[in-house]
Structure formats: C-alpha cells, structure tokens
Amino acid sequence: MEQEIMSTCIVCGQPKEQGIHIVNEFICLDCETEMVQTKVEDEKYPFFVHRLRQIAVRYHV
Ligand SMILES: [Zn+2]
C-alpha cells in the first residue's frame, strides 16, 4: 500500500506530495525549483522573499 502524505505548500497553497519542509512549513518541489530559478530582478522574487520572511519571523530563524 502506498501512503500519500500531502502537505500544503505555503507559496502556491496547493497540497503537494513532494517538496521540502522548512521548520514546520512546507514548500513544494515546483515552487522550490521556481524559487531557485527566480532572479532578483524578476517580479516574482519579492513575493517569494515575502513568503520566506513570514517563516523567518514566525520561527525566528
Ligand atoms: Zn508550491
């Protein structure tokens, strides 16, 4: 039997199986890949930074 463990990604808000956990938060593989490829001048970059900062503030990391 296969067990599906779905976590809700904090970036896209979608339940995903694959991804990384940062403290108690989850970022799906798609968003992680996108984040890594996002350049500072990209308009999406502040959005990702904002999301990650929310984690940092909450957990004091
Ligand atoms: Zn995601």
N, CA, C, O and the ligand as a Tripos MOL2 file, in Angstrom:
@<TRIPOS>MOLECULE
protein
  245   243    62     0     0
PROTEIN
NO_CHARGES

@<TRIPOS>ATOM
      1 N           0.8260   -1.2130    0.0000 N.3       1 MET1
      2 CA          0.0000    0.0000    0.0000 C.3       1 MET1
      3 C           0.8520    1.2510    0.0000 C.2       1 MET1
      4 O           1.8750    1.3400    0.6800 O.2       1 MET1
      5 N           0.4070    2.1940   -0.7690 N.am      2 GLU2
      6 CA          1.1360    3.4360   -0.8350 C.3       2 GLU2
      7 C           0.4550    4.4900    0.0340 C.2       2 GLU2
      8 O          -0.7540    4.7120   -0.0390 O.2       2 GLU2
      9 N           1.2610    5.1120    0.8380 N.am      3 GLN3
     10 CA          0.6960    6.1390    1.7080 C.3       3 GLN3
     11 C           0.9980    7.5240    1.1470 C.2       3 GLN3
     12 O           2.1460    7.8810    0.8820 O.2       3 GLN3
     13 N          -0.0440    8.2630    0.9840 N.am      4 GLU4
     14 CA          0.1370    9.6060    0.4520 C.3       4 GLU4
     15 C           0.1390   10.6280    1.5720 C.2       4 GLU4
     16 O          -0.8340   10.7780    2.3120 O.2       4 GLU4
     17 N           1.2370   11.3110    1.6730 N.am      5 ILE5
     18 CA          1.3200   12.3720    2.6690 C.3       5 ILE5
     19 C           1.3450   13.7060    1.9260 C.2       5 ILE5
     20 O           2.3340   14.0790    1.2960 O.2       5 ILE5
     21 N           0.2400   14.3920    2.0240 N.am      6 MET6
     22 CA          0.1400   15.6580    1.3290 C.3       6 MET6
     23 C           0.3330   16.8110    2.3060 C.2       6 MET6
     24 O          -0.2790   16.8580    3.3730 O.2       6 MET6
     25 N           1.1890   17.7270    1.9150 N.am      7 SER7
     26 CA          1.3650   18.9230    2.7100 C.3       7 SER7
     27 C           0.9600   20.1210    1.8630 C.2       7 SER7
     28 O           1.1210   20.1120    0.6430 O.2       7 SER7
     29 N           0.4410   21.1400    2.5100 N.am      8 THR8
     30 CA          0.0360   22.3300    1.7780 C.3       8 THR8
     31 C           1.2110   23.2820    1.6530 C.2       8 THR8
     32 O           1.7920   23.7250    2.6430 O.2       8 THR8
     33 N           1.5380   23.5780    0.4220 N.am      9 CYS9
     34 CA          2.6420   24.4810    0.1330 C.3       9 CYS9
     35 C           2.2860   25.9020    0.5500 C.2       9 CYS9
     36 O           1.1980   26.3910    0.2480 O.2       9 CYS9
     37 N           3.2050   26.5610    1.2440 N.am     10 ILE10
     38 CA          2.9210   27.9250    1.7140 C.3      10 ILE10
     39 C           3.0440   28.9550    0.6130 C.2      10 ILE10
     40 O           2.5730   30.0830    0.7580 O.2      10 ILE10
     41 N           3.6790   28.5750   -0.4940 N.am     11 VAL11
     42 CA          3.8620   29.5280   -1.5890 C.3      11 VAL11
     43 C           2.6730   29.5080   -2.5420 C.2      11 VAL11
     44 O           2.0750   30.5500   -2.8100 O.2      11 VAL11
     45 N           2.3270   28.3320   -3.0530 N.am     12 CYS12
     46 CA          1.2320   28.2480   -4.0150 C.3      12 CYS12
     47 C          -0.0920   27.8410   -3.3780 C.2      12 CYS12
     48 O          -1.1520   27.9630   -3.9920 O.2      12 CYS12
     49 N          -0.0180   27.3510   -2.1240 N.am     13 GLY13
     50 CA         -1.2320   26.9820   -1.4160 C.3      13 GLY13
     51 C          -1.8460   25.6710   -1.8680 C.2      13 GLY13
     52 O          -2.9670   25.3420   -1.4800 O.2      13 GLY13
     53 N          -1.1220   24.9240   -2.6820 N.am     14 GLN14
     54 CA         -1.6250   23.6550   -3.1860 C.3      14 GLN14
     55 C          -1.1190   22.4900   -2.3370 C.2      14 GLN14
     56 O           0.0220   22.5090   -1.8760 O.2      14 GLN14
     57 N          -1.9570   21.4830   -2.1300 N.am     15 PRO15
     58 CA         -1.4820   20.2820   -1.4600 C.3      15 PRO15
     59 C          -0.5870   19.4640   -2.3790 C.2      15 PRO15
     60 O          -1.0090   19.0490   -3.4580 O.2      15 PRO15
     61 N           0.6340   19.2370   -1.9550 N.am     16 LYS16
     62 CA          1.6020   18.5080   -2.7820 C.3      16 LYS16
     63 C           2.2770   17.4140   -1.9610 C.2      16 LYS16
     64 O           2.3570   17.4810   -0.7340 O.2      16 LYS16
     65 N           2.7600   16.4030   -2.6850 N.am     17 GLU17
     66 CA          3.4590   15.3060   -2.0190 C.3      17 GLU17
     67 C           4.9510   15.5830   -1.8870 C.2      17 GLU17
     68 O           5.5630   15.3010   -0.8570 O.2      17 GLU17
     69 N           5.5240   16.1440   -2.9560 N.am     18 GLN18
     70 CA          6.9720   16.3360   -2.9730 C.3      18 GLN18
     71 C           7.3420   17.7800   -2.6850 C.2      18 GLN18
     72 O           6.7540   18.7240   -3.2130 O.2      18 GLN18
     73 N           8.3330   17.9080   -1.8340 N.am     19 GLY19
     74 CA          8.7850   19.2440   -1.5050 C.3      19 GLY19
     75 C           9.7010   19.2100   -0.3020 C.2      19 GLY19
     76 O          10.1160   18.1440    0.1530 O.2      19 GLY19
     77 N          10.0110   20.3880    0.2060 N.am     20 ILE20
     78 CA         10.8960   20.4810    1.3600 C.3      20 ILE20
     79 C          10.1630   21.1140    2.5290 C.2      20 ILE20
     80 O           9.2740   21.9480    2.3530 O.2      20 ILE20
     81 N          10.5520   20.7030    3.7140 N.am     21 HIS21
     82 CA          9.9980   21.2880    4.9240 C.3      21 HIS21
     83 C          11.0220   22.2290    5.5390 C.2      21 HIS21
     84 O          12.1680   21.8570    5.7900 O.2      21 HIS21
     85 N          10.5850   23.4410    5.7700 N.am     22 ILE22
     86 CA         11.4270   24.4130    6.4670 C.3      22 ILE22
     87 C          10.7430   24.6760    7.7990 C.2      22 ILE22
     88 O           9.6560   25.2510    7.8490 O.2      22 ILE22
     89 N          11.3860   24.2520    8.8680 N.am     23 VAL23
     90 CA         10.7850   24.2770   10.1920 C.3      23 VAL23
     91 C           9.4610   23.5140   10.1020 C.2      23 VAL23
     92 O           9.4700   22.3170    9.8150 O.2      23 VAL23
     93 N           8.3410   24.1670   10.3380 N.am     24 ASN24
     94 CA          7.0570   23.4620   10.2250 C.3      24 ASN24
     95 C           6.3180   23.8020    8.9430 C.2      24 ASN24
     96 O           5.1720   23.3950    8.7510 O.2      24 ASN24
     97 N           6.9730   24.5450    8.0720 N.am     25 GLU25
     98 CA          6.3180   24.9370    6.8370 C.3      25 GLU25
     99 C           6.7880   24.0740    5.6830 C.2      25 GLU25
    100 O           7.8560   23.4640    5.7300 O.2      25 GLU25
    101 N           5.9690   24.0380    4.6500 N.am     26 PHE26
    102 CA          6.2550   23.1790    3.5220 C.3      26 PHE26
    103 C           6.2760   23.9890    2.2310 C.2      26 PHE26
    104 O           5.4010   24.8180    1.9780 O.2      26 PHE26
    105 N           7.2950   23.7280    1.4260 N.am     27 ILE27
    106 CA          7.3720   24.3400    0.1000 C.3      27 ILE27
    107 C           7.4660   23.2000   -0.9060 C.2      27 ILE27
    108 O           8.3580   22.3560   -0.8180 O.2      27 ILE27
    109 N           6.5480   23.1800   -1.8550 N.am     28 CYS28
    110 CA          6.5210   22.0820   -2.8110 C.3      28 CYS28
    111 C           7.7060   22.1670   -3.7800 C.2      28 CYS28
    112 O           8.3430   23.2080   -3.9440 O.2      28 CYS28
    113 N           7.9610   21.0360   -4.4020 N.am     29 LEU29
    114 CA          9.1010   20.9320   -5.3060 C.3      29 LEU29
    115 C           9.0110   21.9450   -6.4480 C.2      29 LEU29
    116 O          10.0160   22.5330   -6.8500 O.2      29 LEU29
    117 N           7.8040   22.1400   -6.9620 N.am     30 ASP30
    118 CA          7.6050   23.0850   -8.0640 C.3      30 ASP30
    119 C           8.0110   24.5010   -7.6640 C.2      30 ASP30
    120 O           8.7280   25.1880   -8.3910 O.2      30 ASP30
    121 N           7.5360   24.9200   -6.4920 N.am     31 CYS31
    122 CA          7.8320   26.2670   -6.0230 C.3      31 CYS31
    123 C           9.3060   26.4140   -5.6620 C.2      31 CYS31
    124 O           9.9170   27.4540   -5.9060 O.2      31 CYS31
    125 N           9.8640   25.3610   -5.0810 N.am     32 GLU32
    126 CA         11.2690   25.4040   -4.7090 C.3      32 GLU32
    127 C          12.1310   25.5760   -5.9540 C.2      32 GLU32
    128 O          13.0610   26.3820   -5.9860 O.2      32 GLU32
    129 N          11.7950   24.7960   -6.9730 N.am     33 THR33
    130 CA         12.5320   24.8780   -8.2390 C.3      33 THR33
    131 C          12.3820   26.2640   -8.8560 C.2      33 THR33
    132 O          13.3450   26.8540   -9.3460 O.2      33 THR33
    133 N          11.1570   26.7630   -8.8200 N.am     34 GLU34
    134 CA         10.8870   28.0830   -9.3890 C.3      34 GLU34
    135 C          11.6340   29.1750   -8.6230 C.2      34 GLU34
    136 O          12.1590   30.1260   -9.2020 O.2      34 GLU34
    137 N          11.6610   29.0020   -7.3090 N.am     35 MET35
    138 CA         12.3180   29.9820   -6.4530 C.3      35 MET35
    139 C          13.8150   30.0540   -6.7240 C.2      35 MET35
    140 O          14.4140   31.1290   -6.7670 O.2      35 MET35
    141 N          14.3960   28.8700   -6.9060 N.am     36 VAL36
    142 CA         15.8260   28.7830   -7.1800 C.3      36 VAL36
    143 C          16.1600   29.4620   -8.5130 C.2      36 VAL36
    144 O          17.2160   30.0740   -8.6730 O.2      36 VAL36
    145 N          15.2260   29.3340   -9.4620 N.am     37 GLN37
    146 CA         15.4580   29.8850  -10.8010 C.3      37 GLN37
    147 C          15.0690   31.3550  -10.9240 C.2      37 GLN37
    148 O          15.3880   32.0180  -11.9110 O.2      37 GLN37
    149 N          14.3770   31.8460   -9.9040 N.am     38 THR38
    150 CA         13.9160   33.2280   -9.9500 C.3      38 THR38
    151 C          15.0730   34.1940   -9.6880 C.2      38 THR38
    152 O          15.7940   34.0690   -8.6990 O.2      38 THR38
    153 N          15.2280   35.1370  -10.5770 N.am     39 LYS39
    154 CA         16.2890   36.1220  -10.4110 C.3      39 LYS39
    155 C          15.7800   37.2970   -9.5730 C.2      39 LYS39
    156 O          14.5780   37.5380   -9.4640 O.2      39 LYS39
    157 N          16.7240   38.0050   -8.9960 N.am     40 VAL40
    158 CA         16.3800   39.1280   -8.1150 C.3      40 VAL40
    159 C          15.5320   40.1740   -8.8480 C.2      40 VAL40
    160 O          14.6380   40.7780   -8.2560 O.2      40 VAL40
    161 N          15.8140   40.3810  -10.1270 N.am     41 GLU41
    162 CA         15.0740   41.3900  -10.8900 C.3      41 GLU41
    163 C          13.7060   40.9050  -11.3630 C.2      41 GLU41
    164 O          12.9130   41.6750  -11.9060 O.2      41 GLU41
    165 N          13.4450   39.6130  -11.1480 N.am     42 ASP42
    166 CA         12.1520   39.0550  -11.5290 C.3      42 ASP42
    167 C          11.0510   39.6180  -10.6290 C.2      42 ASP42
    168 O          11.2520   39.8020   -9.4290 O.2      42 ASP42
    169 N           9.8950   39.8860  -11.2190 N.am     43 GLU43
    170 CA          8.8050   40.4600  -10.4290 C.3      43 GLU43
    171 C           8.2390   39.4790   -9.3890 C.2      43 GLU43
    172 O           7.5630   39.8870   -8.4450 O.2      43 GLU43
    173 N           8.5170   38.2020   -9.5720 N.am     44 LYS44
    174 CA          8.0570   37.1950   -8.6110 C.3      44 LYS44
    175 C           8.9470   37.1330   -7.3710 C.2      44 LYS44
    176 O           8.5320   36.6450   -6.3190 O.2      44 LYS44
    177 N          10.1530   37.6240   -7.5080 N.am     45 TYR45
    178 CA         11.1310   37.4980   -6.4270 C.3      45 TYR45
    179 C          10.6620   38.0810   -5.0910 C.2      45 TYR45
    180 O          10.7900   37.4210   -4.0600 O.2      45 TYR45
    181 N          10.1190   39.3090   -5.0910 N.am     46 PRO46
    182 CA          9.6340   39.8690   -3.8130 C.3      46 PRO46
    183 C           8.5480   39.0150   -3.1760 C.2      46 PRO46
    184 O           8.4450   38.9460   -1.9510 O.2      46 PRO46
    185 N           7.7510   38.3760   -3.9930 N.am     47 PHE47
    186 CA          6.6940   37.5030   -3.4880 C.3      47 PHE47
    187 C           7.2860   36.3230   -2.7190 C.2      47 PHE47
    188 O           6.8260   35.9940   -1.6250 O.2      47 PHE47
    189 N           8.2910   35.6980   -3.2890 N.am     48 PHE48
    190 CA          8.9530   34.5690   -2.6270 C.3      48 PHE48
    191 C           9.6550   35.0210   -1.3500 C.2      48 PHE48
    192 O           9.5750   34.3640   -0.3120 O.2      48 PHE48
    193 N          10.3290   36.1320   -1.4480 N.am     49 VAL49
    194 CA         11.0480   36.6640   -0.2810 C.3      49 VAL49
    195 C          10.0670   36.9640    0.8470 C.2      49 VAL49
    196 O          10.3260   36.6840    2.0170 O.2      49 VAL49
    197 N           8.9300   37.5450    0.4570 N.am     50 HIS50
    198 CA          7.9020   37.8720    1.4350 C.3      50 HIS50
    199 C           7.4040   36.6140    2.1470 C.2      50 HIS50
    200 O           7.2470   36.6000    3.3680 O.2      50 HIS50
    201 N           7.1610   35.5710    1.3760 N.am     51 ARG51
    202 CA          6.6820   34.3150    1.9420 C.3      51 ARG51
    203 C           7.7070   33.7060    2.8990 C.2      51 ARG51
    204 O           7.3700   33.2560    3.9940 O.2      51 ARG51
    205 N           8.9460   33.7040    2.4620 N.am     52 LEU52
    206 CA         10.0060   33.1210    3.2900 C.3      52 LEU52
    207 C          10.2420   33.9470    4.5410 C.2      52 LEU52
    208 O          10.5650   33.4150    5.6030 O.2      52 LEU52
    209 N          10.0770   35.2570    4.4010 N.am     53 ARG53
    210 CA         10.2710   36.1190    5.5560 C.3      53 ARG53
    211 C           9.2140   35.8490    6.6230 C.2      53 ARG53
    212 O           9.4820   35.9640    7.8190 O.2      53 ARG53
    213 N           8.0190   35.4920    6.1810 N.am     54 GLN54
    214 CA          6.9580   35.1530    7.1300 C.3      54 GLN54
    215 C           7.3590   33.9600    7.9900 C.2      54 GLN54
    216 O           7.0690   33.9220    9.1860 O.2      54 GLN54
    217 N           8.0200   32.9990    7.3820 N.am     55 ILE55
    218 CA          8.5140   31.8410    8.1360 C.3      55 ILE55
    219 C           9.5850   32.3000    9.1120 C.2      55 ILE55
    220 O           9.5630   31.9360   10.2870 O.2      55 ILE55
    221 N          10.5070   33.0860    8.6260 N.am     56 ALA56
    222 CA         11.6330   33.5500    9.4330 C.3      56 ALA56
    223 C          11.1340   34.3300   10.6490 C.2      56 ALA56
    224 O          11.6530   34.1650   11.7530 O.2      56 ALA56
    225 N          10.1450   35.1610   10.4480 N.am     57 VAL57
    226 CA          9.5990   35.9640   11.5380 C.3      57 VAL57
    227 C           8.9040   35.0720   12.5610 C.2      57 VAL57
    228 O           9.0510   35.2530   13.7690 O.2      57 VAL57
    229 N           8.1530   34.1170   12.0540 N.am     58 ARG58
    230 CA          7.3730   33.2600   12.9300 C.3      58 ARG58
    231 C           8.2460   32.3530   13.8080 C.2      58 ARG58
    232 O           7.9430   32.1010   14.9740 O.2      58 ARG58
    233 N           9.3300   31.8790   13.2080 N.am     59 TYR59
    234 CA         10.1640   30.9010   13.9300 C.3      59 TYR59
    235 C          11.5160   31.4650   14.3720 C.2      59 TYR59
    236 O          12.3440   30.7560   14.9450 O.2      59 TYR59
    237 N          11.7200   32.7410   14.0970 N.am     60 HIS60
    238 CA         12.9630   33.4000   14.4900 C.3      60 HIS60
    239 C          14.1950   32.6680   13.9700 C.2      60 HIS60
    240 O          15.1530   32.4350   14.7070 O.2      60 HIS60
    241 N          14.1560   32.3140   12.7050 N.am     61 VAL61
    242 CA         15.3110   31.6480   12.1060 C.3      61 VAL61
    243 C          16.1460   32.6570   11.3270 C.2      61 VAL61
    244 O          17.1680   32.2940   10.7450 O.2      61 VAL61
    245 ZN          4.0480   25.2990   -4.1530 Zn       62 ZN62
@<TRIPOS>BOND
     1     1     2 1
     2     2     3 1
     3     3     4 2
     4     3     5 am
     5     5     6 1
     6     6     7 1
     7     7     8 2
     8     7     9 am
     9     9    10 1
    10    10    11 1
    11    11    12 2
    12    11    13 am
    13    13    14 1
    14    14    15 1
    15    15    16 2
    16    15    17 am
    17    17    18 1
    18    18    19 1
    19    19    20 2
    20    19    21 am
    21    21    22 1
    22    22    23 1
    23    23    24 2
    24    23    25 am
    25    25    26 1
    26    26    27 1
    27    27    28 2
    28    27    29 am
    29    29    30 1
    30    30    31 1
    31    31    32 2
    32    31    33 am
    33    33    34 1
    34    34    35 1
    35    35    36 2
    36    35    37 am
    37    37    38 1
    38    38    39 1
    39    39    40 2
    40    39    41 am
    41    41    42 1
    42    42    43 1
    43    43    44 2
    44    43    45 am
    45    45    46 1
    46    46    47 1
    47    47    48 2
    48    47    49 am
    49    49    50 1
    50    50    51 1
    51    51    52 2
    52    51    53 am
    53    53    54 1
    54    54    55 1
    55    55    56 2
    56    55    57 am
    57    57    58 1
    58    58    59 1
    59    59    60 2
    60    59    61 am
    61    61    62 1
    62    62    63 1
    63    63    64 2
    64    63    65 am
    65    65    66 1
    66    66    67 1
    67    67    68 2
    68    67    69 am
    69    69    70 1
    70    70    71 1
    71    71    72 2
    72    71    73 am
    73    73    74 1
    74    74    75 1
    75    75    76 2
    76    75    77 am
    77    77    78 1
    78    78    79 1
    79    79    80 2
    80    79    81 am
    81    81    82 1
    82    82    83 1
    83    83    84 2
    84    83    85 am
    85    85    86 1
    86    86    87 1
    87    87    88 2
    88    87    89 am
    89    89    90 1
    90    90    91 1
    91    91    92 2
    92    91    93 am
    93    93    94 1
    94    94    95 1
    95    95    96 2
    96    95    97 am
    97    97    98 1
    98    98    99 1
    99    99   100 2
   100    99   101 am
   101   101   102 1
   102   102   103 1
   103   103   104 2
   104   103   105 am
   105   105   106 1
   106   106   107 1
   107   107   108 2
   108   107   109 am
   109   109   110 1
   110   110   111 1
   111   111   112 2
   112   111   113 am
   113   113   114 1
   114   114   115 1
   115   115   116 2
   116   115   117 am
   117   117   118 1
   118   118   119 1
   119   119   120 2
   120   119   121 am
   121   121   122 1
   122   122   123 1
   123   123   124 2
   124   123   125 am
   125   125   126 1
   126   126   127 1
   127   127   128 2
   128   127   129 am
   129   129   130 1
   130   130   131 1
   131   131   132 2
   132   131   133 am
   133   133   134 1
   134   134   135 1
   135   135   136 2
   136   135   137 am
   137   137   138 1
   138   138   139 1
   139   139   140 2
   140   139   141 am
   141   141   142 1
   142   142   143 1
   143   143   144 2
   144   143   145 am
   145   145   146 1
   146   146   147 1
   147   147   148 2
   148   147   149 am
   149   149   150 1
   150   150   151 1
   151   151   152 2
   152   151   153 am
   153   153   154 1
   154   154   155 1
   155   155   156 2
   156   155   157 am
   157   157   158 1
   158   158   159 1
   159   159   160 2
   160   159   161 am
   161   161   162 1
   162   162   163 1
   163   163   164 2
   164   163   165 am
   165   165   166 1
   166   166   167 1
   167   167   168 2
   168   167   169 am
   169   169   170 1
   170   170   171 1
   171   171   172 2
   172   171   173 am
   173   173   174 1
   174   174   175 1
   175   175   176 2
   176   175   177 am
   177   177   178 1
   178   178   179 1
   179   179   180 2
   180   179   181 am
   181   181   182 1
   182   182   183 1
   183   183   184 2
   184   183   185 am
   185   185   186 1
   186   186   187 1
   187   187   188 2
   188   187   189 am
   189   189   190 1
   190   190   191 1
   191   191   192 2
   192   191   193 am
   193   193   194 1
   194   194   195 1
   195   195   196 2
   196   195   197 am
   197   197   198 1
   198   198   199 1
   199   199   200 2
   200   199   201 am
   201   201   202 1
   202   202   203 1
   203   203   204 2
   204   203   205 am
   205   205   206 1
   206   206   207 1
   207   207   208 2
   208   207   209 am
   209   209   210 1
   210   210   211 1
   211   211   212 2
   212   211   213 am
   213   213   214 1
   214   214   215 1
   215   215   216 2
   216   215   217 am
   217   217   218 1
   218   218   219 1
   219   219   220 2
   220   219   221 am
   221   221   222 1
   222   222   223 1
   223   223   224 2
   224   223   225 am
   225   225   226 1
   226   226   227 1
   227   227   228 2
   228   227   229 am
   229   229   230 1
   230   230   231 1
   231   231   232 2
   232   231   233 am
   233   233   234 1
   234   234   235 1
   235   235   236 2
   236   235   237 am
   237   237   238 1
   238   238   239 1
   239   239   240 2
   240   239   241 am
   241   241   242 1
   242   242   243 1
   243   243   244 2
@<TRIPOS>SUBSTRUCTURE
     1 MET1         2 RESIDUE 1 A MET
     2 GLU2         6 RESIDUE 1 A GLU
     3 GLN3        10 RESIDUE 1 A GLN
     4 GLU4        14 RESIDUE 1 A GLU
     5 ILE5        18 RESIDUE 1 A ILE
     6 MET6        22 RESIDUE 1 A MET
     7 SER7        26 RESIDUE 1 A SER
     8 THR8        30 RESIDUE 1 A THR
     9 CYS9        34 RESIDUE 1 A CYS
    10 ILE10       38 RESIDUE 1 A ILE
    11 VAL11       42 RESIDUE 1 A VAL
    12 CYS12       46 RESIDUE 1 A CYS
    13 GLY13       50 RESIDUE 1 A GLY
    14 GLN14       54 RESIDUE 1 A GLN
    15 PRO15       58 RESIDUE 1 A PRO
    16 LYS16       62 RESIDUE 1 A LYS
    17 GLU17       66 RESIDUE 1 A GLU
    18 GLN18       70 RESIDUE 1 A GLN
    19 GLY19       74 RESIDUE 1 A GLY
    20 ILE20       78 RESIDUE 1 A ILE
    21 HIS21       82 RESIDUE 1 A HIS
    22 ILE22       86 RESIDUE 1 A ILE
    23 VAL23       90 RESIDUE 1 A VAL
    24 ASN24       94 RESIDUE 1 A ASN
    25 GLU25       98 RESIDUE 1 A GLU
    26 PHE26      102 RESIDUE 1 A PHE
    27 ILE27      106 RESIDUE 1 A ILE
    28 CYS28      110 RESIDUE 1 A CYS
    29 LEU29      114 RESIDUE 1 A LEU
    30 ASP30      118 RESIDUE 1 A ASP
    31 CYS31      122 RESIDUE 1 A CYS
    32 GLU32      126 RESIDUE 1 A GLU
    33 THR33      130 RESIDUE 1 A THR
    34 GLU34      134 RESIDUE 1 A GLU
    35 MET35      138 RESIDUE 1 A MET
    36 VAL36      142 RESIDUE 1 A VAL
    37 GLN37      146 RESIDUE 1 A GLN
    38 THR38      150 RESIDUE 1 A THR
    39 LYS39      154 RESIDUE 1 A LYS
    40 VAL40      158 RESIDUE 1 A VAL
    41 GLU41      162 RESIDUE 1 A GLU
    42 ASP42      166 RESIDUE 1 A ASP
    43 GLU43      170 RESIDUE 1 A GLU
    44 LYS44      174 RESIDUE 1 A LYS
    45 TYR45      178 RESIDUE 1 A TYR
    46 PRO46      182 RESIDUE 1 A PRO
    47 PHE47      186 RESIDUE 1 A PHE
    48 PHE48      190 RESIDUE 1 A PHE
    49 VAL49      194 RESIDUE 1 A VAL
    50 HIS50      198 RESIDUE 1 A HIS
    51 ARG51      202 RESIDUE 1 A ARG
    52 LEU52      206 RESIDUE 1 A LEU
    53 ARG53      210 RESIDUE 1 A ARG
    54 GLN54      214 RESIDUE 1 A GLN
    55 ILE55      218 RESIDUE 1 A ILE
    56 ALA56      222 RESIDUE 1 A ALA
    57 VAL57      226 RESIDUE 1 A VAL
    58 ARG58      230 RESIDUE 1 A ARG
    59 TYR59      234 RESIDUE 1 A TYR
    60 HIS60      238 RESIDUE 1 A HIS
    61 VAL61      242 RESIDUE 1 A VAL
    62 ZN62       245 GROUP 0 **** ****
